[in-house]
Amino acid sequence: MPRFSRVVVILYLLFNVAIAYSLYFAPQDLDAQYKGEAPITPTREFLWASSGNLHLFLIAATAAVLWMKNANERRYLLFANAGVYFLDAATQWLYWGAHVGLEPKVLHVNAGVSAVTGAFVLAAALADKPRS
């Protein structure tokens, strides 16, 4: 795996660790952005924890690319991860942001972070060319 791809993957894994940590241990901060009423309800706390579970899965599934020998298999996992982040950005911009009443600035930051994350992971996949 090229150095660029490896660095992006490691940063991506750490980014997802930070997200999972915040979803488990400080969901009220994120919840407040989405018009959550104080204090956070157990149902919304559960939903944030479930999102944290998704990020743990992304970490577990994506970490495998660091020791996989086959570039095509690594690229498949990286393309899938990039797709998840692009889907998240698109659905926030096209529907969920307005539907849940996100302030435009918060919406563009949240969706923008997802889009940029997807772009970096996509670049890592494209840089990891199979050997001929």
N, C-alpha and C positions, 0 to 999 in steps of 0.2 A: 504494500500500500504506500503510495507517495506520501512524503512528509506533510504536504499541505492537507491532504485528505485526513491523515491521522490526527493532525492538530485540530481540524474542524470537528472531527468526531469526538475527540476528548472534550473540547469546549462545549459541544452539543450535549454530551452526557452530563457534564457539570451543570449546565443550564437547566436541564431537566431535573437534576437532583435539587437545585435551588427552588424550582417550581413545586416539586413534590413536597419539600420541606415547608414551604410557605402555605401550601394547601392543607397540610396536616396540622401545623402548629400556629398559623396566623390567618385562618380563613376569613376572619372578620374584616381585615384590611381590604381584601379583594372583594368581599361581599358588599362592602359599603359603596364601591364603585358602581355596582349593578343595582342600585336603588334598594339595597337591603335595609331593612328596618333594624334599628338597634334594640335589644341585642340580637345577635344572629340566632335564628331558630335552629333546633336540632335537625330539621329536615334539610335546610340549606347547608348546614355544617356537614351533613352526610353527603350531599351532592358534591361539595367541594372535596371531601375526602375521596369520593369515587373518582373525581378528576385526578386527584393525586395518584390513585391506583393506576390510571392510564399512563401517567408519566413514569411510574415505576416499571410498567411493562415496556414502554419505549426504551428505557434505560437497559433493561435486561435483554431485549431483542437486539438493540443496536450495538451493545457492547461486544457482541459476537463478531462484528466486522473487524475488530482489532486483531483477532487471531485467525480469521478465515483465510484460506489460501487462494480461493477462487474469486477473481475480481468480479465476474458476472454475478455471483451470489451476493457479494458485498454491495455491488451497485444496486441490485434489486432491493435490498433492505434500505439503502440510503434513499433511493427514489421513493419508496413507500413512506419513509419518514418525512421527506420533503413534501410529499403529497398531503400528509396529515396536516402539516403546518400551513400549506397553501389553502387547503380546504377550510381550516380554522379562520384564516384571514378573510377569505372570500365570504364565508357565511356571516362573519361579523359585519363586514362592510355592506353586504347585500341585504341582510335581514336582521340578525340578532341584535346588533348595536342599537338600531332604532326601536326594535320591538321591546327591548328591556329598558330603553330610555337612557342609554349611555350618553354622557356629554360628548360632543364631537371630538374634543381634544383627547379625552380618555379613549374613545373608540379608535381614533387614528393611531394613537400610541400602541394600544393593545394589538390591533390588527396589523399595524406596521411591524411590530416586533415579530409576530408570527410570519409575516411575508418575508422579512429579512432572514429569519432563521431558516425558512424553507429554501431561500435562495442560496445561502451558504451551504446547506446540506446538499442541494442539487449540484452546486459547484464541486463539492467534494466527490460526489458520485461521478461526475463527468471527468474529473481529473484522474480518477482511478480506472485507467484504461486497461482492458485485458491484454495480456502479452500475446503476441502472435506466435 
